[in-house]
Amino acid sequence: MTNKQRHLKQEKRSIDLKSLAECAECTCFNLRKAARVVTQLFDESMRSIGLRGTQFTLLAHTLAHGPITVSKLADILVTDRTTLARNLEPLEKNGFIEVQQGEDRRTRMLSITDEGRNKVAEAFPLWKKTQDEIKEMIGIENWKSMMSDVSGLVEQLQETQ
């Protein structure tokens, strides 16, 4: 390929910076950025008991829905099974959940242990305090609207998949 051909090919791929500025409004980027900030708040609130906010969510859902298959929990949480399995490992290692074989070899069942129930009970007031602080910070009506909008977005996007 000649230098002229390379230059022409590069010109076709280039994009002007004005158009690229629209990326700052990227839905994915901004939702993930908000999720990171909120996750940091919940992580900080539970640091004293050695739990992360995401781990509390996994324990709470396992308690609420369990025993439950890894696949079903992944569906509820809108995550893939591999990521979920990786995030469940420390909870199993710490004795908060049990993972057992289900009805067939491909199915894994999750259940919360007594130690896991105790950890949820210990974490819940910390979660609740943080949840209430976020609601107060952005205003209850804004929070309700945001939750409705996000839930609606998830529902719409799942229907298109």
N, C-alpha and C positions, 0 to 999 in steps of 0.2 A: 504494500500500500504506500502510495507516495505521500509526501507531506501535505500536498494540496488536498488529497482525498481524506486524510486524517483530519485536517482542519474543517473540511465541509461536514464530515461525520460529527465532529465535536460541536459545530454550530447547530446542527439539528437537535442535539441532546441538550444544549444549553437552555437555561430558563432565566428570565430576567428577575432581578431581586425584588421588584415590586410584586410580582406574582408569587414569589416564594414567601413573602411576608405573610400571606394568608395562612401559612402553616402555623402561625402563632395562635390561630383560632381553631386548630385541629381538635375535633371532638375527642378522639382517642387520647391525645396528649393531655388535654385539659381535664378530662375525667380521671385519668391516671394520676395526674399531679394532685388533684383534690383528694383522691384516695390515699396517696402517699402521706399527705399532711394529716388527714384524719387518722390513718393507721399509726402515725407517730404519736398522736395524742393518746390513743388507746394503749399503745405499747408503753408509753411513759407512765400511764396511770397504773399499769399492772406489773411494772418492773419490780416493785418491792416484794411481790409474791412469786417471782420467777416465771411469769407467764406473759406471752405476747397477746395482743388483741386478736390476732387471727387464730391463735390457739384456743382462746376463749370461745370464739365463734364455732370452731370445730367441736369442742366439748359440749357446748350448749345445744347444737344441732344433733349431736349424737345422743345426748340425754333426751331431747324432745322427741326424736324420731326412732330411737334405737329399740331393740337391735335393728340395724339397717345395713344393707349392702353398700360396699364402697361405690358401686355404680349409681345407686339411688342417691346417696349423699352427694356425689359429684354432680348429678343432675340438679338437685336442689340448690347447690352452691354455684352452679353454672361454671364448673371447672372441669378439666380433664382428669381422668382417673390416675394417670401417672403423677401429676402434680399433687393431687390429693393424697395419694399413697406416700409420697415423699414428705408431705407436711404432717401426716399422721404418725410417722416413725418416732419422733421425739415424745409424742404423747403416749405411745405404746411403751417406749423405753422407760418412761417415768411412771408407768403403772396406772395411767389415767384411763386408758382404753384397752380393750382386748380385741384382737383381730383373730378370728377363727375361720376355718373353711366352712363355706355354706353348703347348700344342698348338692352342689356339684363342685368339681375341682376348680372351675373357673370363677366361682363366686366366693367372695370374702365378706364375712359378716363383722360388723363393728358393734361393740356394746361398751357402755361406760362402766367403769369399776367403782367401788365404794370410794376409793381414793380420788377418782375423777369427779364423782358427785361432790365430795368435800371441796375439791379445787374450784368447781363451778360456784358453790355456795360462798367460798372465800372471795372469788373474783367478781361475783355479781354486783355487790355494792360499789366496787371500783368502776365497773363498766357503767352502771346506772348513773353514777356521779358524772362521769365523762360525757355520757349521752345527754344528760340534762344540761350540762355546761354548753355543749355544742348547740343544742336547741335554743338556749337562752342567748347565746352569742349571735346567732343568725335570725332569731325571732321564730316563734312557733309557727306562724302562718307561712313564713318563707321555708321553714323546714318541712312542713306538710306538703307544700307545693313541690319542693325539690324531690321529696320521696315519691310523690305521685308521678312526677315527670320521669324520674329515673326508672321507676317500676314500669311505666308505660313504654319507655324506650327499650328496656330489656325484653318486654313482652312482644313488641313489634318486631324487633330484630330477630328474636327466636322464631317467630312465625315465618320469616323469610328464609330461614336456613333449611 
